[in-house]
Amino acid sequence: MRDFRSYMALLEERGDVVHVTKEVDPKFELAALMCKIENAGKAYAFENVKGAQFPLVGGHFTSLERYKDLHDIPKDQPFSRLEHAKILERAVAEPLEPKIMNTGAVKDVIKVGDAINLSELPIPTFFEDDSGAFITGAVGISRNPATGELNVGTYRSLKLDDQTLTVNASTMSDLRSIYNHHRDSGEEMHLALAIGVDPALLMAAVGKPPATVSEFGVAGGLREEPLALVKAEHSDLLVPADAEIIIEGVIDFSQEIEHTLGEFAGQYGPETNPLFRVTAITHRKDPNFYCILAGANPEHNTVGSVAIYSAEKSIMEDLVKQFPIIKALHVVIDAKVAGPMLQLFIQIDKKSDDEPMELIKAAFESTAGYLPVSLIFKRIVVVDGDIDIYNYNDVEWAIWSRVADASKIHLIPEAVSWELERSAASKEGHKSFRIGIDATMDLEDVDKLKRPIIPGFDDVRVEDFV
Ligand SMILES: Cc1cc2nc3c(=O)[nH]c(=O)nc-3n(C[C@H](O)[C@H](O)[C@H](O)COP(=O)(O)O)c2cc1C
């Protein structure tokens, strides 16, 4: 698997990087250009961001095609999300523990005390109502007091001043539990942000491996080579030795900052987080500031989609024990269609007409290890074996053509929803509806509802007849 710099070099070789040498304003102008370039299918390098010392790069991992390049999969070889999921599953099953080095390129330059100046970094302000400038392409490293192990996730951080940030932990993140522990116990909490890391680590950080497996190990499994780590300057945290930039610091719970940022689902997401007081910045001699364009844009949504593979696996494992009739299960995340809400499409081979509704109810109640399905899944659709659950239109077709009876619709009028379902924000207890649809054919109707097929279709070749 390619590392950060070799992947940048590949994009460069292909002519896939737009270099912007003119000065660009980090407030809005930069985001507008990133958005236009990224949505035109190119990566970018902004070499002259007003007030900053280093270039901003990004727009790298914008599609499954780009992930294919990352894994060096030949152009003509098919690579679907399922193949990608298999790569990730293998890395979780066969993690490679990191090796600890004495030093690394990320220690080329070490800045502490007055030398710390976050304004050196080209941090963009993306959207009109954003609270300020956000670092979006960093992975955050902290120690989980519950396990004693290092925890890695991808979090966005708002710049408050030249030496202070606030790192955003969602309610579902391990980081949120780690914050809560330290706030309650009063124990000191260290955190490090690593910017421009090996893409394997970015992928592992977004995913949610089981508690017994570390994200650093998963990254090693993905690269088929251990990740190299070095000790942080001011704590016992370990950070990637070849990252572009590391920002280290301590969490200060004396203040909680409310802030907002345009989210992956095309809405604003208000958050409240403690202060992150920076105690050191270390970086390469010529660091690149990797940045993921915020909002419902290709790189954010492609990198984020990696997280669904682990959710899919845990939900499947949970449900298939009770319902061996399940043939396949698809967690659908598509911000352009369903905003912040997920859907679950389940393909079954039913033996009775009661099974689909029992499955829908059990699926909404599943916690899949860490995540209550009803918290973020708004719709569950159960279909027959002849429906392609990876094809949105096919599932819609089943709903519209195979459901006549209202009892095949299960409505949960009030389910506690996650913070990004903004339409629930003003409802008591942040509640919203959930819907389950049994779109399978009633067994007595199979002959009426089955799809017309042409017998022998696959064996007939046009070239044999013309
Ligand atoms: C581009 C991007 C930005 C993200 N930003 C955040 C964030 O600000 N806060 C958060 O808690 N999760 C965020 N996530 C999701 C987390 O990375 C993911 O849930 C991860 O598993 C959290 O790690 P943890 O549970 O080990 O703390 C983001 C994901 C992506 C792809």
The ligand as an SDF file (V2000), in Angstrom:
LIG
                    3D

 31 33  0  0  0  0  0  0  0  0999 V2000
  -13.3270   13.5430    7.6140 C   0  0  0  0  0  0  0  0  0  0  0  0
  -13.8950   12.9930    8.8970 C   0  0  0  0  0  0  0  0  0  0  0  0
  -14.1010   13.8280    9.9780 C   0  0  0  0  0  0  0  0  0  0  0  0
  -14.5870   13.3210   11.1810 C   0  0  0  0  0  0  0  0  0  0  0  0
  -14.7490   14.1590   12.2130 N   0  0  0  0  0  0  0  0  0  0  0  0
  -15.1130   13.6920   13.4140 C   0  0  0  0  0  0  0  0  0  0  0  0
  -15.1870   14.5580   14.5360 C   0  0  0  0  0  0  0  0  0  0  0  0
  -14.9730   15.7640   14.4230 O   0  0  0  0  0  0  0  0  0  0  0  0
  -15.5130   14.0240   15.7390 N   0  0  0  0  0  0  0  0  0  0  0  0
  -15.7770   12.6810   15.8860 C   0  0  0  0  0  0  0  0  0  0  0  0
  -16.0330   12.2410   16.9960 O   0  0  0  0  0  0  0  0  0  0  0  0
  -15.7460   11.8450   14.8350 N   0  0  0  0  0  0  0  0  0  0  0  0
  -15.4170   12.3140   13.6050 C   0  0  0  0  0  0  0  0  0  0  0  0
  -15.3560   11.4730   12.5370 N   0  0  0  0  0  0  0  0  0  0  0  0
  -15.6870   10.0560   12.7160 C   0  0  0  0  0  0  0  0  0  0  0  0
  -14.6060    9.3480   13.5320 C   0  0  0  0  0  0  0  0  0  0  0  0
  -13.3610    9.4060   12.9080 O   0  0  0  0  0  0  0  0  0  0  0  0
  -14.9390    7.8940   13.7940 C   0  0  0  0  0  0  0  0  0  0  0  0
  -16.1910    7.8130   14.3950 O   0  0  0  0  0  0  0  0  0  0  0  0
  -13.9000    7.2340   14.6980 C   0  0  0  0  0  0  0  0  0  0  0  0
  -14.2070    5.8870   14.8220 O   0  0  0  0  0  0  0  0  0  0  0  0
  -13.8220    7.8650   16.0520 C   0  0  0  0  0  0  0  0  0  0  0  0
  -12.8050    7.2480   16.7770 O   0  0  0  0  0  0  0  0  0  0  0  0
  -12.9460    6.8390   18.3110 P   0  0  0  0  0  0  0  0  0  0  0  0
  -14.3250    6.2430   18.4920 O   0  0  0  0  0  0  0  0  0  0  0  0
  -11.8520    5.8620   18.5030 O   0  0  0  0  0  0  0  0  0  0  0  0
  -12.7820    8.0770   19.1360 O   0  0  0  0  0  0  0  0  0  0  0  0
  -14.8960   11.9540   11.3120 C   0  0  0  0  0  0  0  0  0  0  0  0
  -14.6990   11.1150   10.2110 C   0  0  0  0  0  0  0  0  0  0  0  0
  -14.2180   11.6310    9.0220 C   0  0  0  0  0  0  0  0  0  0  0  0
  -14.0160   10.7130    7.8620 C   0  0  0  0  0  0  0  0  0  0  0  0
  1  2  1  0
  2  3  1  0
  2 30  2  0
  3  4  2  0
  4  5  1  0
  4 28  1  0
  5  6  2  0
  6  7  1  0
  6 13  1  0
  7  8  2  0
  7  9  1  0
  9 10  1  0
 10 11  2  0
 10 12  1  0
 12 13  2  0
 13 14  1  0
 14 15  1  0
 14 28  1  0
 15 16  1  0
 16 17  1  0
 16 18  1  0
 18 19  1  0
 18 20  1  0
 20 21  1  0
 20 22  1  0
 22 23  1  0
 23 24  1  0
 24 25  2  0
 24 26  1  0
 24 27  1  0
 28 29  2  0
 29 30  1  0
 30 31  1  0
M  END
$$$$
